[in-house]
């Protein structure tokens, strides 16, 4: 007679599968509190942008200002009047000034966002792990260094792209449809250009990689944060210097003594005088002469033939946006490749 062994079933496992694991899950678990807090701040700013846009859109629609240009007659209505009392159109234009300051302030806040991401997210991302020795412990558990770095970067990079895309889209929605109603806001300047479209998204991702590279090289959190801030500020100023040169500007000319006409929505870059030899002179002092005949003699004395004005038309806005974004993304990809190469060759 044979006796069989009856196995008693153990407690049933909770969960159908093995569950998330690996470096990517570890990266999420370690940073989820900071990511959730950052998400709350991003949603708060997004709500403010949406509130400002909907309020301004309602005001523009109620006062029939769609398609108008600030402080110009529109739709048969006049800005000025024969009496001292302001017209309804002038009052509406004056009220629009209450939206200009919030737009510029929010744009400047978004301008600082890449630097914040680079210094407070990118720099500590690797530097803190190296400084505390946590990375060495993870690597000792048969985790490939490149895989660890990719997992460490993946979650913050995805969060950076998602957050900045949302904010940039809302800022563009606020500014772009009624851009002609914002007094003195040239579209090629830092605000709004670096707060709208794909440009801030790509710059934020580049800043994240700059901070990561600083942390990887310096291996200390505070120096890496200072490095990221400096490099991001340098990248921002460098892009602002490069931007007018990314596309060939248009040039308008007129007779000497007459300022050339440019489109009202153009981004004006430079102006001056053209000499008979084809040279350019920025300033001569002739314009300050009141007498027309004396002014013309001044032009002849300086051999001036015409006046010029260089500008980018509004049609250059989106090409410039994508070119600048492409530069930032290419630099970010190069930095990511460098970080992977560096951590792969590093020992200890």
PLY file of the C-alpha trace (Angstrom):
ply
format ascii 1.0
element vertex 348
property float x
property float y
property float z
element edge 347
property int vertex1
property int vertex2
end_header
0.00 0.00 0.00
1.40 3.25 -1.00
0.80 6.39 0.90
0.44 9.64 -1.00
1.43 12.96 0.31
-1.32 15.47 0.37
-0.02 19.01 -0.03
-1.92 21.65 1.81
-2.49 24.77 -0.27
-0.83 27.87 1.14
-2.34 31.33 1.38
-3.45 32.78 -1.87
-1.15 35.42 -3.27
-2.54 38.93 -3.48
-2.14 40.27 -7.01
-2.19 38.38 -10.25
1.34 39.15 -11.43
4.75 39.85 -10.05
4.07 43.63 -9.98
6.22 46.48 -11.20
9.92 46.18 -10.48
13.28 47.25 -11.79
15.12 50.60 -12.05
12.19 52.42 -13.65
9.82 51.47 -10.84
12.48 52.37 -8.27
12.96 55.78 -9.91
9.22 56.45 -9.71
8.95 55.28 -6.08
11.87 57.48 -4.98
10.56 60.65 -6.64
6.81 60.32 -6.66
6.29 62.76 -3.78
8.29 65.49 -5.54
6.61 64.74 -8.86
3.14 64.90 -7.34
3.95 68.19 -5.58
5.30 69.62 -8.83
2.20 68.40 -10.63
-0.02 70.31 -8.20
1.95 73.53 -8.84
1.79 73.02 -12.59
-1.97 72.46 -12.48
-2.40 75.60 -10.36
-0.48 77.68 -12.90
-2.40 76.03 -15.73
-5.67 76.97 -14.04
-4.50 80.58 -13.73
-3.55 80.71 -17.43
-6.91 79.27 -18.45
-8.73 81.75 -16.19
-6.88 84.73 -17.67
-7.45 83.57 -21.24
-11.17 82.92 -20.83
-11.64 86.27 -19.05
-9.85 88.18 -21.78
-11.62 86.27 -24.55
-15.00 87.13 -23.03
-14.04 90.82 -22.75
-12.81 90.93 -26.36
-16.00 89.28 -27.60
-18.30 91.49 -25.51
-16.64 94.68 -26.80
-16.24 93.46 -30.40
-12.44 93.82 -30.40
-11.65 90.72 -32.46
-9.29 91.70 -35.28
-8.62 95.16 -33.81
-5.16 96.60 -33.20
-4.55 98.42 -29.95
-5.23 102.20 -30.00
-6.37 102.16 -33.62
-9.85 102.79 -35.01
-11.71 99.55 -35.55
-14.99 98.51 -37.15
-16.14 102.09 -37.81
-15.50 103.09 -34.19
-12.99 105.77 -33.36
-10.47 105.94 -30.54
-10.45 109.74 -30.28
-13.34 112.15 -29.99
-13.85 115.88 -30.31
-14.79 116.13 -26.64
-12.56 115.37 -23.67
-14.57 112.30 -22.78
-12.96 109.00 -23.89
-14.86 106.91 -26.39
-16.14 103.43 -25.63
-13.39 101.98 -27.83
-10.70 103.92 -25.95
-12.10 102.72 -22.62
-12.07 99.13 -23.85
-8.46 99.46 -25.04
-7.49 100.97 -21.70
-9.04 98.05 -19.81
-7.00 95.59 -21.89
-3.92 96.93 -20.14
-5.00 94.97 -17.07
-4.20 91.77 -18.98
-0.78 92.92 -20.20
0.98 92.86 -16.82
-0.28 89.35 -15.87
0.77 88.09 -19.32
4.31 89.45 -19.01
4.64 88.34 -15.38
3.47 84.82 -16.18
5.79 84.75 -19.21
8.77 85.72 -17.05
7.81 83.02 -14.56
7.77 80.45 -17.36
11.08 81.85 -18.58
12.60 80.80 -15.25
11.05 77.32 -15.43
13.90 75.68 -17.43
16.47 76.97 -14.94
14.39 75.61 -12.04
14.09 72.23 -13.76
17.81 72.08 -14.48
18.95 73.13 -11.00
16.35 71.49 -8.76
15.46 68.40 -10.81
18.28 67.61 -13.20
21.29 68.44 -11.00
20.29 66.39 -7.90
19.02 63.54 -10.06
22.40 61.82 -10.31
24.60 63.98 -8.07
22.65 63.07 -4.93
22.80 59.35 -5.75
26.56 59.52 -6.31
27.16 61.72 -3.27
25.24 59.45 -0.90
26.56 56.21 -2.38
23.10 54.94 -3.31
24.12 54.49 -6.93
27.02 52.26 -5.95
24.68 50.03 -3.93
22.30 49.71 -6.90
25.15 48.94 -9.30
26.43 46.22 -6.96
23.12 44.38 -7.42
23.84 43.53 -11.06
22.02 46.57 -12.41
23.62 47.89 -15.60
24.77 51.49 -15.15
23.39 52.71 -18.46
20.05 51.07 -17.77
20.00 52.68 -14.31
20.72 56.11 -15.78
18.03 55.73 -18.45
15.48 54.71 -15.84
16.53 57.57 -13.57
16.10 60.07 -16.41
12.91 58.63 -17.92
10.40 59.69 -15.26
11.61 63.32 -14.81
12.00 63.73 -18.56
8.44 62.55 -19.21
7.12 64.81 -16.44
9.11 67.77 -17.80
7.74 67.33 -21.32
4.16 66.87 -20.11
4.21 69.86 -17.73
5.92 72.32 -20.07
3.79 71.27 -23.03
0.63 71.98 -21.03
1.86 75.38 -19.79
3.26 76.47 -23.16
0.04 75.48 -24.93
-2.07 77.48 -22.47
0.24 80.52 -22.69
0.11 80.38 -26.50
-3.68 80.12 -26.33
-3.78 83.23 -24.14
-1.40 85.39 -26.16
-1.50 84.33 -29.82
-5.17 84.86 -30.83
-5.25 88.47 -29.55
-1.54 89.36 -29.79
-2.32 92.65 -31.57
-4.08 93.87 -28.42
-0.98 93.67 -26.21
0.83 96.99 -26.29
4.60 96.86 -26.83
4.92 93.06 -26.75
7.12 92.15 -29.74
6.71 88.50 -30.62
10.44 87.84 -31.05
11.50 88.98 -27.58
12.09 86.60 -24.66
8.49 87.03 -23.52
6.42 85.78 -25.28
8.72 83.79 -27.61
10.42 81.62 -24.98
7.14 80.97 -23.15
5.03 79.94 -26.16
5.08 77.11 -28.66
7.58 74.22 -28.63
10.57 76.41 -27.66
10.09 76.26 -23.84
9.44 72.51 -23.96
12.69 71.80 -25.78
14.67 74.26 -23.63
13.33 72.66 -20.42
14.39 69.21 -21.61
17.83 70.59 -22.51
18.11 72.16 -19.06
17.21 68.84 -17.42
20.05 67.16 -19.33
22.44 70.00 -18.52
21.72 69.51 -14.82
22.15 65.75 -15.13
25.49 66.15 -16.90
26.68 68.60 -14.23
25.72 66.14 -11.50
27.42 63.27 -13.28
30.67 65.19 -13.71
30.81 67.07 -10.39
29.24 64.34 -8.18
28.18 66.99 -5.64
24.64 68.33 -5.43
25.20 72.03 -4.65
27.98 72.58 -7.21
25.88 70.73 -9.79
22.91 72.99 -9.09
25.07 76.11 -9.54
26.49 74.62 -12.75
23.00 73.90 -14.11
21.78 77.42 -13.33
24.78 78.99 -15.05
24.59 76.81 -18.15
20.83 77.23 -18.53
21.13 81.01 -18.26
23.93 80.89 -20.84
21.80 78.75 -23.17
18.86 81.14 -22.83
20.92 84.23 -23.62
22.70 82.41 -26.41
19.40 81.45 -28.03
18.15 85.02 -27.75
21.29 86.23 -29.53
21.01 83.51 -32.19
17.25 83.82 -32.83
17.26 86.83 -35.23
19.99 85.08 -37.25
18.22 81.75 -37.71
16.32 83.08 -40.74
17.22 85.84 -43.15
15.32 89.01 -42.17
13.38 91.15 -44.62
14.57 94.67 -45.39
12.36 97.68 -46.14
13.83 100.83 -47.64
12.70 104.42 -48.15
14.20 107.71 -49.25
16.57 109.34 -46.79
14.55 111.28 -44.24
11.58 108.89 -44.41
11.32 105.90 -42.09
10.61 102.70 -44.09
7.19 101.13 -43.65
7.15 97.67 -42.08
4.17 95.41 -41.28
2.46 96.33 -38.02
3.00 92.82 -36.62
6.66 92.59 -37.65
9.55 92.00 -35.26
11.83 94.97 -35.98
15.53 94.25 -35.64
17.61 97.15 -36.91
17.35 100.42 -38.82
19.67 103.04 -40.21
20.94 104.54 -43.45
22.28 103.12 -46.70
25.21 104.90 -48.31
25.78 105.26 -52.04
28.52 102.63 -51.81
26.10 100.12 -50.25
27.32 100.50 -46.68
25.15 100.85 -43.60
25.29 103.63 -41.02
23.30 103.39 -37.80
23.19 107.09 -36.86
24.26 110.39 -38.44
22.52 113.10 -36.46
20.82 114.43 -39.58
17.34 113.57 -38.28
17.69 116.07 -35.46
17.92 118.96 -37.96
14.55 120.69 -38.18
15.03 122.55 -41.47
14.30 120.18 -44.42
16.85 121.79 -46.73
19.60 121.61 -44.10
18.65 118.01 -43.38
18.99 117.06 -47.06
22.41 118.78 -47.24
23.42 116.69 -44.20
22.33 113.53 -46.03
24.37 114.53 -49.10
27.40 115.34 -46.97
27.31 111.82 -45.51
26.61 110.27 -48.95
23.33 108.77 -47.73
21.06 107.27 -50.33
18.16 105.77 -48.34
16.97 104.51 -44.96
16.51 100.83 -44.19
14.73 98.71 -41.60
15.40 95.01 -41.01
12.55 92.91 -39.63
11.10 89.45 -39.36
7.49 89.16 -40.56
4.95 87.37 -38.40
5.19 84.39 -40.76
8.65 83.68 -39.36
7.33 83.04 -35.85
6.57 79.34 -36.14
9.61 78.45 -38.32
11.83 80.19 -35.75
10.05 78.30 -32.97
10.70 74.92 -34.55
14.29 75.74 -35.52
15.10 76.82 -31.97
13.34 73.77 -30.55
15.29 71.54 -32.93
18.59 73.05 -31.77
17.67 72.43 -28.12
16.52 68.86 -28.77
19.68 68.06 -30.74
21.80 69.43 -27.88
19.73 67.45 -25.35
20.19 64.23 -27.37
23.95 64.86 -27.55
24.08 65.41 -23.76
22.09 62.22 -23.13
24.53 60.26 -25.31
27.46 61.82 -23.48
26.00 60.93 -20.07
25.46 57.31 -21.15
29.01 57.10 -22.49
30.50 58.70 -19.40
28.71 56.51 -16.86
29.52 53.42 -18.91
33.28 54.10 -18.82
33.39 55.36 -15.23
34.67 53.08 -12.46
33.94 53.46 -8.77
0 1
1 2
2 3
3 4
4 5
5 6
6 7
7 8
8 9
9 10
10 11
11 12
12 13
13 14
14 15
15 16
16 17
17 18
18 19
19 20
20 21
21 22
22 23
23 24
24 25
25 26
26 27
27 28
28 29
29 30
30 31
31 32
32 33
33 34
34 35
35 36
36 37
37 38
38 39
39 40
40 41
41 42
42 43
43 44
44 45
45 46
46 47
47 48
48 49
49 50
50 51
51 52
52 53
53 54
54 55
55 56
56 57
57 58
58 59
59 60
60 61
61 62
62 63
63 64
64 65
65 66
66 67
67 68
68 69
69 70
70 71
71 72
72 73
73 74
74 75
75 76
76 77
77 78
78 79
79 80
80 81
81 82
82 83
83 84
84 85
85 86
86 87
87 88
88 89
89 90
90 91
91 92
92 93
93 94
94 95
95 96
96 97
97 98
98 99
99 100
100 101
101 102
102 103
103 104
104 105
105 106
106 107
107 108
108 109
109 110
110 111
111 112
112 113
113 114
114 115
115 116
116 117
117 118
118 119
119 120
120 121
121 122
122 123
123 124
124 125
125 126
126 127
127 128
128 129
129 130
130 131
131 132
132 133
133 134
134 135
135 136
136 137
137 138
138 139
139 140
140 141
141 142
142 143
143 144
144 145
145 146
146 147
147 148
148 149
149 150
150 151
151 152
152 153
153 154
154 155
155 156
156 157
157 158
158 159
159 160
160 161
161 162
162 163
163 164
164 165
165 166
166 167
167 168
168 169
169 170
170 171
171 172
172 173
173 174
174 175
175 176
176 177
177 178
178 179
179 180
180 181
181 182
182 183
183 184
184 185
185 186
186 187
187 188
188 189
189 190
190 191
191 192
192 193
193 194
194 195
195 196
196 197
197 198
198 199
199 200
200 201
201 202
202 203
203 204
204 205
205 206
206 207
207 208
208 209
209 210
210 211
211 212
212 213
213 214
214 215
215 216
216 217
217 218
218 219
219 220
220 221
221 222
222 223
223 224
224 225
225 226
226 227
227 228
228 229
229 230
230 231
231 232
232 233
233 234
234 235
235 236
236 237
237 238
238 239
239 240
240 241
241 242
242 243
243 244
244 245
245 246
246 247
247 248
248 249
249 250
250 251
251 252
252 253
253 254
254 255
255 256
256 257
257 258
258 259
259 260
260 261
261 262
262 263
263 264
264 265
265 266
266 267
267 268
268 269
269 270
270 271
271 272
272 273
273 274
274 275
275 276
276 277
277 278
278 279
279 280
280 281
281 282
282 283
283 284
284 285
285 286
286 287
287 288
288 289
289 290
290 291
291 292
292 293
293 294
294 295
295 296
296 297
297 298
298 299
299 300
300 301
301 302
302 303
303 304
304 305
305 306
306 307
307 308
308 309
309 310
310 311
311 312
312 313
313 314
314 315
315 316
316 317
317 318
318 319
319 320
320 321
321 322
322 323
323 324
324 325
325 326
326 327
327 328
328 329
329 330
330 331
331 332
332 333
333 334
334 335
335 336
336 337
337 338
338 339
339 340
340 341
341 342
342 343
343 344
344 345
345 346
346 347
